[in-house]
Amino acid sequence: MTIAPAQSSATRSNVLAFLVAGAFFMEMLDGTVVVSALPQMADSFGVAPIDLNIGISAYLLTLAVLIPASGWVADRYGPRSVFGWAIVIFTAASILCGLSTNLWFFTAARILQGVGGALMVPVGRLIVLRSTAKADLIRAIAVITWPGLAAPVLGPPVGGFLATYASWHWIFFLNVPLGLVGFLLTMKLIPPGQADGAKPFDWLGFVLVGAACFGLIYGLDLISRQNSSMPLAALWLAASAVIAGLAARHVLRAAHPLVDVSALGIRSFAITIWGGSLFRIAIGAVPFLAPLMFQLAFGLDAYQAGLLVLWVFAGNITMKPFTTAVLRRFSFRQVLIGNGLLNAILVSACALLTPATPVPVICALLFASGLTRSMQFTALNTIAFAEVPEARMSGANTLFNVAFQMSFGIGIGVGAAALRLAELWFPGAPGKLPLIDFQIAFAFIGLLAFAAILDILGLDARAGNELKIKRAGAK
């Protein structure tokens, strides 16, 4: 039986989507999997557990600084070469992380890992966008978005399990076989493509955008620390805002800006940057706040708290098979507003949980939150590039990935900052946080989720319709 060209193209785009999803999962998992293993790693390095925060922050900050350059690097050297080498760098850095014998060696390895991650995911997404027909984009985006939902939830329990029953080194060594398979599939499945070296590198834009991202993440990190100076944190955030203004002024005037913001003139893309970032900040804070609340305010152990949070992941997985059908049945505007409201209500409802709340009710709430989280996440990621022309695809992809990575990093920072500020008003006993602190933090995160919907209200009801056109010959 001969495979029709359209079917062959769809099959190839699906395979590429799964390849990029695997790389995305490695990158996202390594951002959170370390958290549960911090005590064991600290004991191995001979330092306090809190000192290892530098290893987590170094990874996130490297991503934030280097992702803006990913589009230029892909255009300059070719997407396949960059994606393949990014996997090699990430895998090699994972080996070095596992072989680390002290904090500074580990931090250096995490920075190198961030270099690989900063190129791996954005360039992989660009490959999928360029090789997938509009009619297949809903399915392809659904595939490459699930790691962003699953990894932050699976990271802590996976890290805790490996640290308890094996050793923390295996957290990083597990990336090795995945990296080898990913590199071989990249060389086999992705066409070489053509590099374009004509566009000059925007050094000033790179410095300004990188400094603004660094200052924002670091400022939020300072707020979340127990013994940090609040005025110093405020100074970092203020400096970041000033630099961001200078960066915006530069990219609007530069002939070849590193981050092309012209796609923001397309409404369906703009909502994924503004309102979409607020949504990602809100859902990024939930896997951080929930386990802490269950342990520090409810009195559960780490294993019990992890099992509860897994209900969010169960909701993600349950919704995933239905996302394509829902997006083809209803308009993107209907889905984003209706499902967004449900998600905001469910996130806010976490502020009402108490130790007396029946466990089945907690599980049901987290499961329903996972359902709406998955639907909103996929809908936003899918419509992002629906109306972006090919000429703007690389620039739009870079901007999207900057906003994507920053919003998830900010989500953890905002959750920690909200908890810290609540603690200043309602301090608890040493080593403990009262329930009211978590309730205030969840209420604030819920407000962000509601605010995210406001940006979607102006979306055209027909936006994204071209993604629903069936392929020729499809039944």
MIVOLO-503984 format. One record per residue (C-alpha): residue number from 1; residue in one letter; x, y, z. Coordinates in steps of 0.25 Angstrom, whole numbers. Last residue first. Layout:
residues N
<k: NUM; r: A; x: X; y: Y; z: Z>
...
This chain:
residues 475
<k: 475; r: K; x: -46; y: 45; z: 27>
<k: 474; r: A; x: -33; y: 51; z: 22>
<k: 473; r: G; x: -32; y: 52; z: 6>
<k: 472; r: A; x: -27; y: 67; z: 7>
<k: 471; r: R; x: -24; y: 70; z: 21>
<k: 470; r: K; x: -35; y: 75; z: 30>
<k: 469; r: I; x: -36; y: 90; z: 32>
<k: 468; r: K; x: -36; y: 92; z: 47>
<k: 467; r: L; x: -23; y: 100; z: 48>
<k: 466; r: E; x: -29; y: 111; z: 39>
<k: 465; r: N; x: -39; y: 114; z: 49>
<k: 464; r: G; x: -28; y: 119; z: 59>
<k: 463; r: A; x: -35; y: 132; z: 61>
<k: 462; r: R; x: -50; y: 132; z: 56>
<k: 461; r: A; x: -55; y: 137; z: 70>
<k: 460; r: D; x: -45; y: 149; z: 69>
<k: 459; r: L; x: -38; y: 151; z: 82>
<k: 458; r: G; x: -41; y: 163; z: 90>
<k: 457; r: L; x: -45; y: 155; z: 103>
<k: 456; r: I; x: -32; y: 148; z: 103>
<k: 455; r: D; x: -24; y: 158; z: 110>
<k: 454; r: L; x: -34; y: 158; z: 122>
<k: 453; r: I; x: -33; y: 143; z: 124>
<k: 452; r: A; x: -19; y: 145; z: 129>
<k: 451; r: A; x: -24; y: 154; z: 140>
<k: 450; r: F; x: -32; y: 142; z: 146>
<k: 449; r: A; x: -20; y: 133; z: 147>
<k: 448; r: L; x: -12; y: 145; z: 153>
<k: 447; r: L; x: -23; y: 146; z: 164>
<k: 446; r: G; x: -22; y: 131; z: 166>
<k: 445; r: I; x: -7; y: 133; z: 169>
<k: 444; r: F; x: -10; y: 143; z: 180>
<k: 443; r: A; x: -21; y: 134; z: 186>
<k: 442; r: F; x: -11; y: 123; z: 186>
<k: 441; r: A; x: 0; y: 131; z: 194>
<k: 440; r: I; x: -10; y: 137; z: 204>
<k: 439; r: Q; x: -15; y: 122; z: 207>
<k: 438; r: F; x: -1; y: 118; z: 208>
<k: 437; r: D; x: 2; y: 128; z: 218>
<k: 436; r: I; x: -11; y: 125; z: 226>
<k: 435; r: L; x: -7; y: 111; z: 228>
<k: 434; r: P; x: 5; y: 115; z: 237>
<k: 433; r: L; x: 19; y: 113; z: 232>
<k: 432; r: K; x: 29; y: 104; z: 240>
<k: 431; r: G; x: 44; y: 104; z: 242>
<k: 430; r: P; x: 44; y: 113; z: 253>
<k: 429; r: A; x: 29; y: 116; z: 258>
<k: 428; r: G; x: 20; y: 124; z: 249>
<k: 427; r: P; x: 20; y: 138; z: 244>
<k: 426; r: F; x: 7; y: 145; z: 239>
<k: 425; r: W; x: 11; y: 158; z: 232>
<k: 424; r: L; x: 25; y: 155; z: 229>
<k: 423; r: E; x: 21; y: 141; z: 225>
<k: 422; r: A; x: 11; y: 146; z: 215>
<k: 421; r: L; x: 23; y: 153; z: 208>
<k: 420; r: R; x: 31; y: 140; z: 208>
<k: 419; r: L; x: 19; y: 132; z: 202>
<k: 418; r: A; x: 17; y: 142; z: 191>
<k: 417; r: A; x: 32; y: 143; z: 188>
<k: 416; r: A; x: 32; y: 127; z: 187>
<k: 415; r: G; x: 20; y: 127; z: 178>
<k: 414; r: V; x: 26; y: 138; z: 170>
<k: 413; r: G; x: 39; y: 132; z: 168>
<k: 412; r: I; x: 33; y: 118; z: 164>
<k: 411; r: G; x: 25; y: 125; z: 154>
<k: 410; r: I; x: 36; y: 134; z: 150>
<k: 409; r: G; x: 44; y: 122; z: 145>
<k: 408; r: F; x: 32; y: 117; z: 137>
<k: 407; r: S; x: 29; y: 131; z: 132>
<k: 406; r: M; x: 43; y: 133; z: 127>
<k: 405; r: Q; x: 44; y: 120; z: 120>
<k: 404; r: F; x: 31; y: 123; z: 112>
<k: 403; r: A; x: 34; y: 137; z: 110>
<k: 402; r: V; x: 48; y: 135; z: 104>
<k: 401; r: N; x: 42; y: 123; z: 96>
<k: 400; r: F; x: 31; y: 131; z: 90>
<k: 399; r: L; x: 41; y: 142; z: 86>
<k: 398; r: T; x: 50; y: 132; z: 79>
<k: 397; r: N; x: 38; y: 125; z: 72>
<k: 396; r: A; x: 33; y: 139; z: 67>
<k: 395; r: G; x: 47; y: 142; z: 62>
<k: 394; r: S; x: 48; y: 129; z: 55>
<k: 393; r: M; x: 34; y: 129; z: 49>
<k: 392; r: R; x: 34; y: 143; z: 44>
<k: 391; r: A; x: 37; y: 140; z: 29>
<k: 390; r: E; x: 28; y: 127; z: 30>
<k: 389; r: P; x: 16; y: 136; z: 34>
<k: 388; r: V; x: 10; y: 136; z: 48>
<k: 387; r: E; x: -5; y: 133; z: 48>
<k: 386; r: A; x: -6; y: 120; z: 55>
<k: 385; r: F; x: 7; y: 122; z: 62>
<k: 384; r: A; x: 2; y: 124; z: 76>
<k: 383; r: I; x: -11; y: 117; z: 74>
<k: 382; r: T; x: -5; y: 103; z: 78>
<k: 381; r: N; x: 3; y: 108; z: 90>
<k: 380; r: L; x: -9; y: 115; z: 96>
<k: 379; r: A; x: -18; y: 103; z: 94>
<k: 378; r: T; x: -9; y: 93; z: 99>
<k: 377; r: F; x: -6; y: 100; z: 112>
<k: 376; r: Q; x: -21; y: 103; z: 114>
<k: 375; r: M; x: -25; y: 89; z: 112>
<k: 374; r: S; x: -14; y: 83; z: 121>
<k: 373; r: R; x: -17; y: 93; z: 133>
<k: 372; r: T; x: -32; y: 90; z: 132>
<k: 371; r: L; x: -30; y: 75; z: 134>
<k: 370; r: G; x: -19; y: 77; z: 144>
<k: 369; r: S; x: -28; y: 86; z: 153>
<k: 368; r: A; x: -39; y: 76; z: 152>
<k: 367; r: F; x: -29; y: 66; z: 157>
<k: 366; r: L; x: -24; y: 75; z: 168>
<k: 365; r: L; x: -38; y: 78; z: 173>
<k: 364; r: A; x: -42; y: 63; z: 172>
<k: 363; r: C; x: -30; y: 59; z: 180>
<k: 362; r: I; x: -33; y: 70; z: 191>
<k: 361; r: V; x: -47; y: 65; z: 192>
<k: 360; r: P; x: -43; y: 50; z: 193>
<k: 359; r: V; x: -33; y: 54; z: 204>
<k: 358; r: P; x: -44; y: 60; z: 213>
<k: 357; r: T; x: -41; y: 75; z: 217>
<k: 356; r: A; x: -38; y: 75; z: 231>
<k: 355; r: P; x: -23; y: 79; z: 229>
<k: 354; r: T; x: -29; y: 91; z: 221>
<k: 353; r: L; x: -32; y: 95; z: 207>
<k: 352; r: L; x: -39; y: 108; z: 204>
<k: 351; r: A; x: -26; y: 115; z: 197>
<k: 350; r: C; x: -26; y: 103; z: 187>
<k: 349; r: A; x: -40; y: 108; z: 182>
<k: 348; r: S; x: -32; y: 120; z: 175>
<k: 347; r: V; x: -25; y: 110; z: 166>
<k: 346; r: L; x: -39; y: 103; z: 163>
<k: 345; r: I; x: -46; y: 117; z: 160>
<k: 344; r: A; x: -34; y: 121; z: 151>
<k: 343; r: N; x: -35; y: 108; z: 143>
<k: 342; r: L; x: -50; y: 109; z: 141>
<k: 341; r: L; x: -48; y: 123; z: 136>
<k: 340; r: G; x: -37; y: 119; z: 127>
<k: 339; r: N; x: -46; y: 107; z: 122>
<k: 338; r: G; x: -57; y: 117; z: 118>
<k: 337; r: I; x: -48; y: 128; z: 112>
<k: 336; r: L; x: -38; y: 120; z: 105>
<k: 335; r: V; x: -47; y: 109; z: 100>
<k: 334; r: Q; x: -57; y: 119; z: 95>
<k: 333; r: R; x: -47; y: 128; z: 88>
<k: 332; r: F; x: -40; y: 116; z: 82>
<k: 331; r: S; x: -53; y: 112; z: 75>
<k: 330; r: F; x: -60; y: 99; z: 79>
<k: 329; r: R; x: -61; y: 85; z: 73>
<k: 328; r: R; x: -46; y: 85; z: 67>
<k: 327; r: L; x: -40; y: 90; z: 80>
<k: 326; r: V; x: -48; y: 80; z: 88>
<k: 325; r: A; x: -44; y: 68; z: 79>
<k: 324; r: T; x: -29; y: 72; z: 79>
<k: 323; r: T; x: -30; y: 73; z: 94>
<k: 322; r: F; x: -37; y: 60; z: 97>
<k: 321; r: P; x: -25; y: 50; z: 98>
<k: 320; r: K; x: -17; y: 60; z: 107>
<k: 319; r: M; x: -28; y: 62; z: 117>
<k: 318; r: T; x: -25; y: 49; z: 125>
<k: 317; r: I; x: -10; y: 52; z: 125>
<k: 316; r: N; x: -11; y: 66; z: 131>
<k: 315; r: G; x: -22; y: 61; z: 141>
<k: 314; r: A; x: -12; y: 50; z: 146>
<k: 313; r: F; x: -1; y: 60; z: 147>
<k: 312; r: V; x: -9; y: 69; z: 156>
<k: 311; r: W; x: -13; y: 56; z: 164>
<k: 310; r: L; x: 2; y: 54; z: 165>
<k: 309; r: V; x: 2; y: 66; z: 175>
<k: 308; r: L; x: -5; y: 57; z: 185>
<k: 307; r: L; x: 6; y: 46; z: 184>
<k: 306; r: G; x: 17; y: 56; z: 186>
<k: 305; r: A; x: 11; y: 61; z: 199>
<k: 304; r: Q; x: 10; y: 47; z: 204>
<k: 303; r: Y; x: 25; y: 44; z: 201>
<k: 302; r: A; x: 30; y: 57; z: 206>
<k: 301; r: D; x: 23; y: 55; z: 220>
<k: 300; r: L; x: 9; y: 61; z: 223>
<k: 299; r: G; x: 8; y: 71; z: 234>
<k: 298; r: F; x: -3; y: 79; z: 228>
<k: 297; r: A; x: 4; y: 93; z: 229>
<k: 296; r: L; x: 18; y: 89; z: 226>
<k: 295; r: Q; x: 17; y: 77; z: 218>
<k: 294; r: F; x: 4; y: 79; z: 210>
<k: 293; r: M; x: 7; y: 94; z: 208>
<k: 292; r: L; x: 21; y: 91; z: 203>
<k: 291; r: P; x: 16; y: 81; z: 193>
<k: 290; r: A; x: 5; y: 90; z: 188>
<k: 289; r: L; x: 13; y: 103; z: 187>
<k: 288; r: F; x: 24; y: 98; z: 177>
<k: 287; r: P; x: 14; y: 90; z: 168>
<k: 286; r: V; x: 5; y: 102; z: 168>
<k: 285; r: A; x: 15; y: 113; z: 165>
<k: 284; r: G; x: 17; y: 109; z: 150>
<k: 283; r: I; x: 2; y: 109; z: 148>
<k: 282; r: A; x: 1; y: 123; z: 152>
<k: 281; r: I; x: 13; y: 128; z: 144>
<k: 280; r: R; x: 8; y: 120; z: 132>
<k: 279; r: F; x: -5; y: 127; z: 132>
<k: 278; r: L; x: 2; y: 141; z: 134>
<k: 277; r: S; x: 11; y: 138; z: 122>
<k: 276; r: G; x: -1; y: 134; z: 113>
<k: 275; r: G; x: -8; y: 147; z: 116>
<k: 274; r: W; x: 4; y: 155; z: 111>
<k: 273; r: I; x: 12; y: 145; z: 101>
<k: 272; r: T; x: 1; y: 136; z: 97>
<k: 271; r: I; x: -9; y: 147; z: 95>
<k: 270; r: A; x: 1; y: 154; z: 85>
<k: 269; r: F; x: 1; y: 142; z: 76>
<k: 268; r: S; x: -14; y: 142; z: 73>
<k: 267; r: R; x: -13; y: 157; z: 72>
<k: 266; r: I; x: -3; y: 158; z: 62>
<k: 265; r: G; x: 5; y: 171; z: 64>
<k: 264; r: L; x: 13; y: 164; z: 75>
<k: 263; r: A; x: 19; y: 157; z: 63>
<k: 262; r: S; x: 28; y: 169; z: 61>
<k: 261; r: V; x: 35; y: 166; z: 74>
<k: 260; r: D; x: 48; y: 161; z: 68>
<k: 259; r: V; x: 58; y: 157; z: 79>
<k: 258; r: L; x: 72; y: 158; z: 73>
<k: 257; r: P; x: 69; y: 171; z: 66>
<k: 256; r: H; x: 73; y: 173; z: 52>
<k: 255; r: A; x: 71; y: 187; z: 48>
<k: 254; r: A; x: 70; y: 192; z: 62>
<k: 253; r: R; x: 59; y: 202; z: 66>
<k: 252; r: L; x: 48; y: 194; z: 73>
<k: 251; r: V; x: 58; y: 184; z: 78>
<k: 250; r: H; x: 66; y: 196; z: 85>
<k: 249; r: R; x: 54; y: 203; z: 92>
<k: 248; r: A; x: 50; y: 189; z: 97>
<k: 247; r: A; x: 64; y: 186; z: 103>
<k: 246; r: L; x: 64; y: 200; z: 109>
<k: 245; r: G; x: 51; y: 198; z: 116>
<k: 244; r: A; x: 56; y: 184; z: 120>
<k: 243; r: I; x: 68; y: 190; z: 126>
<k: 242; r: V; x: 59; y: 200; z: 134>
<k: 241; r: A; x: 51; y: 188; z: 139>
<k: 240; r: S; x: 63; y: 180; z: 143>
<k: 239; r: A; x: 69; y: 191; z: 151>
<k: 238; r: A; x: 56; y: 192; z: 159>
<k: 237; r: L; x: 55; y: 177; z: 161>
<k: 236; r: W; x: 70; y: 177; z: 166>
<k: 235; r: L; x: 67; y: 189; z: 175>
<k: 234; r: A; x: 55; y: 182; z: 181>
<k: 233; r: A; x: 63; y: 170; z: 184>
<k: 232; r: L; x: 74; y: 179; z: 191>
<k: 231; r: P; x: 63; y: 186; z: 199>
<k: 230; r: M; x: 57; y: 172; z: 203>
<k: 229; r: S; x: 71; y: 168; z: 208>
<k: 228; r: S; x: 72; y: 153; z: 208>
<k: 227; r: N; x: 71; y: 144; z: 221>
<k: 226; r: Q; x: 60; y: 135; z: 217>
<k: 225; r: R; x: 61; y: 135; z: 202>
<k: 224; r: S; x: 49; y: 137; z: 194>
<k: 223; r: I; x: 51; y: 151; z: 191>
<k: 222; r: L; x: 65; y: 149; z: 187>
<k: 221; r: D; x: 60; y: 139; z: 176>
<k: 220; r: L; x: 50; y: 149; z: 171>
<k: 219; r: G; x: 62; y: 159; z: 169>
<k: 218; r: Y; x: 70; y: 148; z: 162>
<k: 217; r: I; x: 59; y: 144; z: 152>
<k: 216; r: L; x: 57; y: 159; z: 149>
<k: 215; r: G; x: 71; y: 163; z: 148>
<k: 214; r: F; x: 75; y: 151; z: 139>
<k: 213; r: C; x: 64; y: 154; z: 129>
<k: 212; r: A; x: 67; y: 169; z: 128>
<k: 211; r: A; x: 82; y: 166; z: 127>
<k: 210; r: G; x: 80; y: 156; z: 116>
<k: 209; r: V; x: 71; y: 165; z: 108>
<k: 208; r: L; x: 81; y: 177; z: 109>
<k: 207; r: V; x: 93; y: 168; z: 106>
<k: 206; r: F; x: 87; y: 161; z: 95>
<k: 205; r: G; x: 81; y: 174; z: 89>
<k: 204; r: L; x: 95; y: 181; z: 89>
<k: 203; r: W; x: 101; y: 169; z: 83>
<k: 202; r: D; x: 91; y: 168; z: 71>
<k: 201; r: F; x: 98; y: 157; z: 63>
<k: 200; r: P; x: 98; y: 161; z: 48>
<k: 199; r: K; x: 89; y: 154; z: 38>
<k: 198; r: A; x: 96; y: 148; z: 26>
<k: 197; r: G; x: 100; y: 135; z: 32>
<k: 196; r: D; x: 88; y: 127; z: 27>
<k: 195; r: A; x: 89; y: 112; z: 29>
<k: 194; r: Q; x: 82; y: 102; z: 20>
<k: 193; r: G; x: 75; y: 90; z: 24>
<k: 192; r: P; x: 81; y: 77; z: 29>
<k: 191; r: P; x: 68; y: 69; z: 29>
<k: 190; r: I; x: 64; y: 64; z: 42>
<k: 189; r: L; x: 61; y: 49; z: 43>
<k: 188; r: K; x: 74; y: 42; z: 44>
<k: 187; r: M; x: 83; y: 52; z: 50>
<k: 186; r: T; x: 73; y: 56; z: 60>
<k: 185; r: L; x: 69; y: 41; z: 63>
<k: 184; r: L; x: 84; y: 38; z: 67>
<k: 183; r: F; x: 85; y: 50; z: 76>
<k: 182; r: G; x: 72; y: 47; z: 83>
<k: 181; r: V; x: 76; y: 33; z: 85>
<k: 180; r: L; x: 89; y: 37; z: 91>
<k: 179; r: G; x: 82; y: 48; z: 100>
<k: 178; r: L; x: 72; y: 38; z: 105>
<k: 177; r: P; x: 83; y: 28; z: 109>
<k: 176; r: V; x: 91; y: 39; z: 116>
<k: 175; r: N; x: 79; y: 46; z: 123>
<k: 174; r: L; x: 78; y: 35; z: 133>
<k: 173; r: F; x: 92; y: 39; z: 138>
<k: 172; r: F; x: 86; y: 52; z: 144>
<k: 171; r: I; x: 76; y: 47; z: 154>
<k: 170; r: W; x: 85; y: 35; z: 155>
<k: 169; r: H; x: 95; y: 43; z: 163>
<k: 168; r: W; x: 85; y: 45; z: 174>
<k: 167; r: S; x: 87; y: 31; z: 179>
<k: 166; r: A; x: 78; y: 18; z: 178>
<k: 165; r: Y; x: 66; y: 16; z: 187>
<k: 164; r: T; x: 65; y: 30; z: 194>
<k: 163; r: A; x: 71; y: 39; z: 184>
<k: 162; r: L; x: 64; y: 32; z: 172>
<k: 161; r: F; x: 51; y: 33; z: 179>
<k: 160; r: G; x: 52; y: 48; z: 183>
<k: 159; r: G; x: 57; y: 52; z: 169>
<k: 158; r: V; x: 45; y: 45; z: 163>
<k: 157; r: P; x: 35; y: 51; z: 173>
<k: 156; r: P; x: 41; y: 65; z: 171>
<k: 155; r: G; x: 42; y: 64; z: 156>
<k: 154; r: L; x: 28; y: 58; z: 153>
<k: 153; r: V; x: 20; y: 71; z: 154>
<k: 152; r: P; x: 30; y: 80; z: 147>
<k: 151; r: A; x: 32; y: 70; z: 137>
<k: 150; r: A; x: 18; y: 67; z: 133>
<k: 149; r: L; x: 12; y: 80; z: 128>
<k: 148; r: G; x: 24; y: 85; z: 120>
<k: 147; r: P; x: 26; y: 71; z: 116>
<k: 146; r: W; x: 12; y: 71; z: 110>
<k: 145; r: T; x: 15; y: 82; z: 101>
<k: 144; r: I; x: 22; y: 75; z: 90>
<k: 143; r: V; x: 11; y: 65; z: 87>
<k: 142; r: A; x: -1; y: 75; z: 87>
<k: 141; r: I; x: 8; y: 84; z: 78>
<k: 140; r: A; x: 8; y: 73; z: 67>
<k: 139; r: R; x: -6; y: 70; z: 68>
<k: 138; r: I; x: -11; y: 84; z: 67>
<k: 137; r: L; x: -1; y: 87; z: 56>
<k: 136; r: D; x: -5; y: 76; z: 46>
<k: 135; r: A; x: -15; y: 85; z: 38>
<k: 134; r: K; x: -4; y: 96; z: 38>
<k: 133; r: A; x: 6; y: 87; z: 32>
<k: 132; r: T; x: 18; y: 83; z: 40>
<k: 131; r: S; x: 32; y: 84; z: 36>
<k: 130; r: R; x: 35; y: 99; z: 40>
<k: 129; r: L; x: 28; y: 98; z: 53>
<k: 128; r: V; x: 34; y: 85; z: 57>
<k: 127; r: I; x: 48; y: 90; z: 54>
<k: 126; r: L; x: 45; y: 103; z: 62>
<k: 125; r: R; x: 41; y: 95; z: 74>
<k: 124; r: G; x: 54; y: 88; z: 74>
<k: 123; r: V; x: 62; y: 101; z: 73>
<k: 122; r: P; x: 55; y: 106; z: 85>
<k: 121; r: V; x: 57; y: 93; z: 93>
<k: 120; r: M; x: 71; y: 90; z: 90>
<k: 119; r: L; x: 78; y: 103; z: 90>
<k: 118; r: A; x: 75; y: 108; z: 104>
<k: 117; r: G; x: 76; y: 94; z: 109>
<k: 116; r: G; x: 90; y: 92; z: 104>
<k: 115; r: V; x: 95; y: 105; z: 111>
<k: 114; r: G; x: 87; y: 102; z: 123>
<k: 113; r: Q; x: 95; y: 88; z: 124>
<k: 112; r: L; x: 108; y: 96; z: 124>
<k: 111; r: I; x: 103; y: 105; z: 135>
<k: 110; r: R; x: 99; y: 92; z: 143>
<k: 109; r: A; x: 113; y: 87; z: 141>
<k: 108; r: A; x: 119; y: 100; z: 146>
<k: 107; r: T; x: 109; y: 99; z: 158>
<k: 106; r: F; x: 113; y: 84; z: 161>
<k: 105; r: F; x: 128; y: 87; z: 160>
<k: 104; r: W; x: 126; y: 99; z: 170>
<k: 103; r: L; x: 117; y: 90; z: 180>
<k: 102; r: N; x: 127; y: 79; z: 181>
<k: 101; r: T; x: 129; y: 64; z: 176>
<k: 100; r: S; x: 122; y: 65; z: 163>
<k: 99; r: L; x: 121; y: 52; z: 155>
<k: 98; r: G; x: 106; y: 53; z: 153>
<k: 97; r: C; x: 107; y: 67; z: 149>
<k: 96; r: L; x: 118; y: 64; z: 139>
<k: 95; r: I; x: 110; y: 53; z: 133>
<k: 94; r: S; x: 98; y: 63; z: 131>
<k: 93; r: A; x: 107; y: 73; z: 125>
<k: 92; r: A; x: 111; y: 63; z: 114>
<k: 91; r: T; x: 96; y: 60; z: 111>
<k: 90; r: F; x: 93; y: 75; z: 110>
<k: 89; r: I; x: 105; y: 78; z: 101>
<k: 88; r: V; x: 101; y: 66; z: 92>
<k: 87; r: I; x: 87; y: 70; z: 92>
<k: 86; r: A; x: 90; y: 84; z: 88>
<k: 85; r: W; x: 100; y: 79; z: 77>
<k: 84; r: G; x: 88; y: 72; z: 71>
<k: 83; r: F; x: 79; y: 84; z: 72>
<k: 82; r: V; x: 89; y: 93; z: 66>
<k: 81; r: S; x: 93; y: 84; z: 55>
<k: 80; r: R; x: 79; y: 81; z: 51>
<k: 79; r: P; x: 74; y: 96; z: 52>
<k: 78; r: G; x: 85; y: 101; z: 43>
<k: 77; r: Y; x: 98; y: 109; z: 47>
<k: 76; r: R; x: 93; y: 124; z: 45>
<k: 75; r: D; x: 78; y: 122; z: 46>
<k: 74; r: A; x: 79; y: 113; z: 58>
<k: 73; r: V; x: 89; y: 122; z: 65>
<k: 72; r: W; x: 80; y: 134; z: 62>
<k: 71; r: G; x: 68; y: 127; z: 68>
<k: 70; r: S; x: 75; y: 122; z: 80>
<k: 69; r: A; x: 81; y: 136; z: 84>
<k: 68; r: P; x: 69; y: 140; z: 93>
<k: 67; r: I; x: 70; y: 126; z: 100>
<k: 66; r: L; x: 84; y: 130; z: 105>
<k: 65; r: V; x: 81; y: 139; z: 117>
<k: 64; r: A; x: 68; y: 132; z: 123>
<k: 63; r: L; x: 74; y: 118; z: 121>
<k: 62; r: T; x: 87; y: 122; z: 128>
<k: 61; r: L; x: 78; y: 128; z: 139>
<k: 60; r: L; x: 70; y: 115; z: 141>
<k: 59; r: Y; x: 83; y: 106; z: 142>
<k: 58; r: A; x: 90; y: 116; z: 151>
<k: 57; r: S; x: 78; y: 117; z: 160>
<k: 56; r: I; x: 77; y: 102; z: 163>
<k: 55; r: G; x: 92; y: 101; z: 165>
<k: 54; r: I; x: 92; y: 113; z: 174>
<k: 53; r: N; x: 81; y: 107; z: 182>
<k: 52; r: L; x: 91; y: 97; z: 187>
<k: 51; r: D; x: 95; y: 106; z: 198>
<k: 50; r: I; x: 81; y: 103; z: 204>
<k: 49; r: P; x: 84; y: 89; z: 207>
<k: 48; r: A; x: 96; y: 92; z: 215>
<k: 47; r: V; x: 110; y: 88; z: 210>
<k: 46; r: G; x: 119; y: 75; z: 211>
<k: 45; r: F; x: 117; y: 72; z: 196>
<k: 44; r: S; x: 111; y: 58; z: 199>
<k: 43; r: D; x: 102; y: 63; z: 210>
<k: 42; r: A; x: 97; y: 75; z: 201>
<k: 41; r: M; x: 94; y: 65; z: 190>
<k: 40; r: Q; x: 86; y: 56; z: 200>
<k: 39; r: P; x: 78; y: 68; z: 206>
<k: 38; r: L; x: 76; y: 74; z: 192>
<k: 37; r: A; x: 70; y: 61; z: 186>
<k: 36; r: S; x: 55; y: 66; z: 186>
<k: 35; r: V; x: 59; y: 79; z: 178>
<k: 34; r: V; x: 68; y: 73; z: 168>
<k: 33; r: V; x: 56; y: 68; z: 159>
<k: 32; r: T; x: 51; y: 82; z: 157>
<k: 31; r: G; x: 59; y: 89; z: 145>
<k: 30; r: D; x: 65; y: 75; z: 141>
<k: 29; r: L; x: 51; y: 71; z: 137>
<k: 28; r: M; x: 49; y: 83; z: 128>
<k: 27; r: E; x: 61; y: 80; z: 120>
<k: 26; r: M; x: 59; y: 65; z: 119>
<k: 25; r: F; x: 44; y: 66; z: 115>
<k: 24; r: F; x: 47; y: 77; z: 105>
<k: 23; r: A; x: 57; y: 67; z: 98>
<k: 22; r: G; x: 47; y: 56; z: 98>
<k: 21; r: A; x: 36; y: 65; z: 93>
<k: 20; r: V; x: 46; y: 69; z: 82>
<k: 19; r: L; x: 47; y: 55; z: 77>
<k: 18; r: F; x: 32; y: 53; z: 79>
<k: 17; r: A; x: 29; y: 65; z: 70>
<k: 16; r: L; x: 39; y: 60; z: 60>
<k: 15; r: V; x: 32; y: 47; z: 59>
<k: 14; r: N; x: 18; y: 54; z: 57>
<k: 13; r: S; x: 24; y: 63; z: 46>
<k: 12; r: R; x: 29; y: 50; z: 39>
<k: 11; r: T; x: 15; y: 44; z: 40>
<k: 10; r: A; x: 8; y: 56; z: 35>
<k: 9; r: S; x: 17; y: 57; z: 23>
<k: 8; r: S; x: 15; y: 43; z: 20>
<k: 7; r: Q; x: 0; y: 44; z: 21>
<k: 6; r: A; x: 0; y: 57; z: 12>
<k: 5; r: P; x: 9; y: 50; z: 2>
<k: 4; r: A; x: 0; y: 38; z: 1>
<k: 3; r: I; x: 6; y: 24; z: 6>
<k: 2; r: T; x: 6; y: 13; z: -4>
<k: 1; r: M; x: 0; y: 0; z: 0>
